[in-house]
């Protein structure tokens, strides 16, 4: 097992309320590994595209099988 730091941007689905945001973020992070710590560093609104981007900093526990192909400098 390894620890991996990544920066990640997620699109905040417009139908997703603030109270469901934590579950959404955790489900997305589990695609990369087991989240140990994470923080929202910014939320950016792109009005022309009608989307909001959530920027995250994440420390993941990576199994060697799951970690293949992950780029630690995602943004």
GROMACS elastic network, one bead per residue, 0.5 to 0.9 nm:
[ bonds ]
;  ai    aj funct       b0    kb
    1    61     6  0.66690   500
    1    62     6  0.55776   500
    1    64     6  0.61390   500
    2    60     6  0.81049   500
    2    61     6  0.57886   500
    2    62     6  0.51579   500
    2    63     6  0.67164   500
    2    64     6  0.75144   500
    2    67     6  0.86336   500
    3    36     6  0.86285   500
    3    59     6  0.65563   500
    3    60     6  0.55479   500
    3    62     6  0.60099   500
    4    33     6  0.89431   500
    4    58     6  0.80279   500
    4    59     6  0.55608   500
    4    60     6  0.51509   500
    4    61     6  0.65187   500
    4    62     6  0.67491   500
    4    67     6  0.88121   500
    4    72     6  0.68174   500
    5    57     6  0.73231   500
    5    58     6  0.56443   500
    5    60     6  0.64062   500
    5    72     6  0.60934   500
    5    73     6  0.81437   500
    6    56     6  0.81564   500
    6    57     6  0.59788   500
    6    58     6  0.53288   500
    6    59     6  0.65718   500
    6    60     6  0.78532   500
    6    71     6  0.76686   500
    6    73     6  0.58027   500
    6    74     6  0.61868   500
    6    75     6  0.81416   500
    7    55     6  0.72484   500
    7    56     6  0.56230   500
    7    58     6  0.62841   500
    7    72     6  0.73689   500
    7    73     6  0.62385   500
    7    74     6  0.54141   500
    7    75     6  0.54412   500
    8    54     6  0.81465   500
    8    55     6  0.57991   500
    8    56     6  0.51672   500
    8    57     6  0.65289   500
    8    58     6  0.77254   500
    8    73     6  0.82835   500
    8    74     6  0.55664   500
    9    53     6  0.61794   500
    9    54     6  0.54841   500
    9    56     6  0.61974   500
    9    74     6  0.80517   500
    9    75     6  0.57911   500
   10    25     6  0.81120   500
   10    28     6  0.83701   500
   10    52     6  0.84201   500
   10    53     6  0.55339   500
   10    54     6  0.51274   500
   10    55     6  0.65434   500
   10    56     6  0.79099   500
   11    14     6  0.88866   500
   11    51     6  0.68643   500
   11    52     6  0.59004   500
   11    54     6  0.62512   500
   11    55     6  0.89724   500
   12    15     6  0.85603   500
   12    16     6  0.71572   500
   12    21     6  0.81572   500
   12    24     6  0.88663   500
   12    43     6  0.89607   500
   12    51     6  0.69973   500
   12    52     6  0.53792   500
   12    53     6  0.58122   500
   12    54     6  0.64500   500
   13    16     6  0.54003   500
   13    17     6  0.86404   500
   13    51     6  0.75553   500
   13    52     6  0.77091   500
   14    17     6  0.78236   500
   14    50     6  0.86086   500
   14    51     6  0.72402   500
   14    52     6  0.79548   500
   16    19     6  0.82603   500
   16    20     6  0.63590   500
   16    21     6  0.68250   500
   16    24     6  0.84400   500
   17    20     6  0.54935   500
   17    21     6  0.65141   500
   18    21     6  0.51856   500
   18    22     6  0.80752   500
   19    22     6  0.71397   500
   19    23     6  0.85243   500
   20    23     6  0.56496   500
   20    24     6  0.63643   500
   20    25     6  0.88753   500
   21    24     6  0.50708   500
   21    25     6  0.61476   500
   21    26     6  0.86410   500
   22    25     6  0.52146   500
   22    26     6  0.61980   500
   22    27     6  0.86094   500
   23    26     6  0.52037   500
   23    27     6  0.61214   500
   23    28     6  0.86439   500
   24    27     6  0.52452   500
   24    28     6  0.63003   500
   24    29     6  0.87090   500
   25    28     6  0.51735   500
   25    29     6  0.61454   500
   25    30     6  0.86969   500
   26    29     6  0.50470   500
   26    30     6  0.61776   500
   26    34     6  0.89765   500
   26    35     6  0.74214   500
   27    30     6  0.53312   500
   27    31     6  0.71297   500
   28    31     6  0.56510   500
   28    32     6  0.78082   500
   29    32     6  0.55839   500
   29    33     6  0.66351   500
   29    34     6  0.72836   500
   29    35     6  0.64457   500
   29    58     6  0.83352   500
   29    60     6  0.83456   500
   30    34     6  0.54888   500
   30    35     6  0.66690   500
   30    60     6  0.87883   500
   31    34     6  0.82955   500
   31    66     6  0.86560   500
   32    35     6  0.84122   500
   32    60     6  0.76262   500
   32    61     6  0.89733   500
   32    62     6  0.76814   500
   32    66     6  0.70757   500
   32    67     6  0.70426   500
   32    70     6  0.72400   500
   33    60     6  0.56574   500
   33    61     6  0.57834   500
   33    62     6  0.51154   500
   33    63     6  0.71983   500
   33    66     6  0.66355   500
   33    67     6  0.70870   500
   34    59     6  0.85946   500
   34    60     6  0.53560   500
   34    62     6  0.65779   500
   34    63     6  0.85753   500
   35    38     6  0.69322   500
   35    58     6  0.69547   500
   35    59     6  0.61428   500
   35    61     6  0.62637   500
   35    62     6  0.88658   500
   36    58     6  0.76310   500
   36    59     6  0.55496   500
   36    60     6  0.53359   500
   36    61     6  0.63554   500
   37    57     6  0.83761   500
   37    58     6  0.58543   500
   37    59     6  0.52112   500
   37    60     6  0.71455   500
   38    56     6  0.68055   500
   38    57     6  0.56211   500
   38    59     6  0.62113   500
   38    60     6  0.84552   500
   39    55     6  0.84617   500
   39    56     6  0.55579   500
   39    57     6  0.54093   500
   39    58     6  0.65687   500
   40    43     6  0.76704   500
   40    54     6  0.67586   500
   40    55     6  0.57994   500
   40    57     6  0.66299   500
   40    58     6  0.88686   500
   41    54     6  0.77054   500
   41    55     6  0.54979   500
   41    56     6  0.55100   500
   41    57     6  0.67912   500
   42    53     6  0.80963   500
   42    54     6  0.59916   500
   42    55     6  0.51622   500
   42    56     6  0.73526   500
   43    52     6  0.66323   500
   43    53     6  0.55851   500
   43    55     6  0.62279   500
   44    51     6  0.84260   500
   44    52     6  0.54721   500
   44    53     6  0.51303   500
   44    54     6  0.66088   500
   44    55     6  0.80238   500
   45    48     6  0.89534   500
   45    49     6  0.87467   500
   45    50     6  0.74888   500
   45    51     6  0.60474   500
   45    53     6  0.64663   500
   46    49     6  0.55312   500
   46    50     6  0.57541   500
   46    51     6  0.53883   500
   46    52     6  0.60176   500
   46    53     6  0.78227   500
   47    51     6  0.65937   500
   47    52     6  0.82152   500
   48    51     6  0.80790   500
   49    52     6  0.87350   500
   55    75     6  0.80467   500
   56    75     6  0.88827   500
   61    67     6  0.89545   500
   62    65     6  0.81231   500
   62    66     6  0.63778   500
   62    67     6  0.53804   500
   63    66     6  0.52891   500
   63    67     6  0.59169   500
   63    68     6  0.88467   500
   64    67     6  0.52901   500
   64    68     6  0.67520   500
   65    68     6  0.60920   500
   66    69     6  0.82419   500
   66    70     6  0.84010   500
   67    70     6  0.56561   500
   67    71     6  0.89849   500
   68    71     6  0.88355   500
   70    73     6  0.88667   500
   70    74     6  0.84905   500
   71    74     6  0.58400   500
